[in-house]
Amino acid sequence: MLFVTSNSGKFREAKEILGDVEQAELDLEEPRGSLEHIAMHKALEASKRFEAPLFVEDSGLFIDALKGFPGSLSSIVHSKIGLEGIISLMKGKEDRSAHFKSVIAYVDGDGIKLFSGAVKGVISEEIRGTGGFAYDPIFIPQGYEKTFAEDQALKTKLSHRYYSLMALKSYLQATR
């Protein structure tokens, strides 16, 4: 099975959970829309180039005080304003609640299926930790005090991607 991604961090997480998966890098257009729309579009485009079962994953950070921003634009926003920009936008905000969401679109001979996962938490007041990638240094999962970047083991067992990958894994085990 192929995981179509250029993100080595995402691939590492998927390999850890799914085991027998190969990374395929492919430059795919990313349309605007919901995570579900983006994942489905990219998976269907990738399936035109590969004959093997494959999946793509799209995820986003949704911050309540910013009305869900950056959401499905998380990757673009991260590349433009970075963690410092998000911390700046959150300055003076009492409500720091947020959630990460992950959507996997899996394509095989039977069509396309979606699997999702989410984790609630808060945005830290400062960048903390050196592990992980993207928004991990500013996201503290609900019920914990460390960011995902400060505790990779915590991320491994609680992340939004963990839940969507586990849903995919359960599906694959049930249908094989």
C-alpha positions in Angstrom: 0.0 0.0 0.0 1.2 3.5 -0.8 1.1 6.6 1.3 1.2 9.5 -1.1 3.0 12.3 0.9 6.2 14.3 0.7 6.0 14.8 4.5 8.6 12.5 6.1 7.1 13.2 9.6 3.7 12.0 8.5 5.2 9.0 6.7 7.1 8.0 9.9 3.9 8.1 11.9 2.0 6.0 9.3 4.8 3.4 9.1 4.9 3.1 12.8 1.2 2.3 12.9 0.5 0.5 9.7 3.9 -1.3 9.2 3.8 -2.4 5.5 3.4 0.9 3.8 5.6 2.6 1.2 6.0 6.4 0.7 5.2 7.8 -2.8 6.0 11.4 -3.4 3.8 13.1 -6.0 3.2 16.7 -6.6 -0.6 17.0 -6.4 -2.8 20.1 -6.7 -4.4 21.0 -3.4 -7.8 22.5 -3.9 -9.5 24.8 -1.4 -12.2 23.3 0.7 -12.7 21.0 3.7 -10.1 18.5 4.7 -12.4 15.8 3.4 -12.7 17.5 0.0 -8.9 18.0 -0.2 -8.1 14.4 0.8 -10.6 12.9 -1.6 -9.4 15.1 -4.5 -5.7 14.3 -3.9 -6.4 10.5 -3.5 -8.4 10.3 -6.7 -5.7 12.2 -8.6 -3.0 9.9 -7.1 -5.0 6.8 -8.1 -4.7 7.9 -11.7 -1.0 7.5 -11.5 -0.6 4.4 -9.3 -2.4 1.1 -9.6 -1.8 0.0 -6.0 -4.1 0.7 -3.1 -3.1 4.1 -1.7 -4.0 6.8 0.7 -3.4 10.5 1.3 -3.9 12.4 4.5 -4.8 16.0 5.1 -4.9 17.6 8.4 -5.4 21.0 10.0 -5.2 23.0 13.2 -8.5 24.6 14.1 -8.3 27.4 16.7 -11.6 28.4 18.3 -10.7 32.0 19.1 -9.7 32.5 15.4 -12.9 31.0 14.1 -11.3 27.8 13.0 -8.2 29.4 11.4 -5.9 28.2 10.0 -8.0 25.0 9.4 -7.5 23.5 6.0 -5.0 26.2 5.2 -2.7 25.1 8.0 0.2 24.1 5.8 0.1 27.4 3.8 -0.3 29.5 7.0 2.6 27.6 8.6 4.9 28.3 5.7 3.9 32.0 5.6 3.7 33.1 9.2 5.1 30.2 11.1 4.5 29.4 14.8 5.5 32.9 15.7 2.6 34.3 13.6 0.1 32.0 15.3 1.4 33.0 18.8 1.1 36.6 17.8 -2.5 36.2 16.6 -3.3 34.5 19.9 -1.8 37.3 22.0 -4.4 38.5 24.6 -6.8 35.7 23.8 -8.3 34.0 26.8 -9.9 31.2 24.9 -6.9 29.2 23.6 -8.9 26.0 22.8 -8.1 24.3 19.5 -8.2 20.9 17.9 -6.2 19.0 15.3 -8.1 17.0 12.7 -6.9 14.5 10.3 -8.7 13.0 7.3 -7.4 10.0 5.4 -8.8 9.2 1.9 -8.1 5.5 1.0 -8.5 4.3 -2.6 -8.5 0.7 -3.8 -10.4 -1.3 -6.4 -13.6 -0.9 -4.3 -13.6 2.9 -4.4 -12.7 5.6 -1.9 -13.2 5.6 1.8 -12.6 8.3 4.4 -11.2 7.9 7.9 -10.8 10.8 10.4 -9.4 11.5 13.8 -9.2 14.5 16.1 -7.6 15.6 19.3 -8.6 18.6 21.4 -6.2 20.8 23.2 -5.0 24.4 23.7 -2.5 26.7 22.0 0.5 27.3 24.3 1.6 30.9 25.0 5.1 30.1 23.6 6.9 27.8 21.3 8.0 24.7 23.4 10.0 21.6 22.4 12.0 20.5 19.4 10.4 17.3 18.4 7.7 16.7 15.9 6.9 19.1 13.0 4.5 21.9 12.0 2.3 23.1 14.9 3.5 20.5 17.4 5.6 23.0 19.4 2.5 25.1 20.2 -0.2 22.4 20.7 -0.9 21.0 24.2 -3.4 18.1 24.1 -6.3 18.3 26.5 -5.4 17.0 30.0 -1.7 17.4 29.6 0.9 20.1 30.2 3.5 19.4 27.5 3.3 20.2 23.8 3.5 17.4 21.2 7.0 18.7 20.4 8.1 18.3 24.0 6.8 14.7 24.3 6.8 12.6 21.1 5.5 9.5 22.9 2.5 11.6 23.9 1.9 12.6 20.3 2.3 9.0 19.1 -0.6 7.9 21.3 -2.9 10.9 21.1 -2.5 12.6 17.8 -5.3 13.2 15.3 -3.3 11.3 12.8 -2.9 8.4 15.2 -6.7 8.1 15.4 -7.3 8.3 11.6 -4.5 5.8 10.9 -5.9 3.4 13.5 -9.4 3.7 11.8 -7.7 2.9 8.5 -5.8 0.0 10.1 -9.0 -1.4 11.6 -10.8 -1.2 8.3 -7.9 -3.0 6.5 -7.8 -5.8 9.1 -11.5 -6.3 8.8 -11.5 -6.5 5.0 -8.4 -8.6 4.4 
